[in-house]
Amino acid sequence: MADFAPVSPRSSATQPTGSPILTAGGIVLAIAGLYLGRDIFVPFALAILLSFVLTLLVNFLGRWSFNARGRAPSAVFSDEAVRTSGG
């Protein structure tokens, strides 16, 4: 059998991986990036939430036996009605 080198008492899992200043700098950069990108991220988040709501609406209209041609326009009409009503 091969002889293995003895394992040092200090393994790589216990060694520090970086300085606290680098960690704090990374956190500050991440928060600054989110703050500066809020004009882009907020509409994307709202679009994702709206897509879930519209999916529920299309499935609900499908249970009412709307055909495939009627479900999507009904969902788009409902979306525009919500947007124009200020909700």
N, C-alpha and C positions, 0 to 999 in steps of 0.2 A: 504494500500500500504506500501511497505517497504521504510524505510528512507535510503537514500544514504548519504554516507560521503561526505562532501564538497571537491571539487577538489582543490588541491593546485594551487596557481597561477603559479607555475613553473612545467610544465608537463614534462614527460620523453622525449618528442621530443626536448625540448630546452636544456636539460642537455648535456654536452660534453660526448662523448662516449669513448674517449681515449686521451692520450697525443700526441702532435705533434711529439714527438721523436719516438713513436711506429709507427705512420703513415709513417714517413720518413724511418724508419728501414724496414717496409714492402715493401715500394717502392724500396729501395736499394736491398733487397733480391729478389724481382721479376725481376729486371733488371739483377742482377747477375746470376739468374737462366736461363734467356733467353740467356745471353751472353755465359755462359758455355755450354748450350744445343744447341748452334747454329749448331754444327756438326750433330745433330740429326734432329732438326726442319727444317732446310733448305731443305734437301732431301724430307722430308714429304710434305712440302709446294709445292715443284716442282712436286712431284708425283700427288698431288691433282690437280694442274693446268694442267698437262699433261693428266690426266684422263678426264677432261672436253674437251680438244682438241680432244682426241681420240673418245670420245662419239659423238662429232660433225662430225668427219670423218666417223664413222660407220653409223650414220644416213644419211649422204650425200650419202654414197655408197649404202645404202638401197633404196634410192630414184632412183638410177640408176638400180634398180632391180637386184642387186647382191643377190644371195641366202644367207641364214644364214651361210652356210659353207664358203663362200667366203669373207664375210665382216670382220670378226675378223682377219683372217690371213692378209688381205690387210691392216688393221689398224696397226697390229704388224709390218708388213714389212715397212710401212711408218714411224713408230716410230723408228725402227732401222736405216732407211735411214737418218732420221734427226739427230740421235745420232752420227752416223759415219761421217756425213758431218761436224761436229763441230758446229752445230747450236743449 
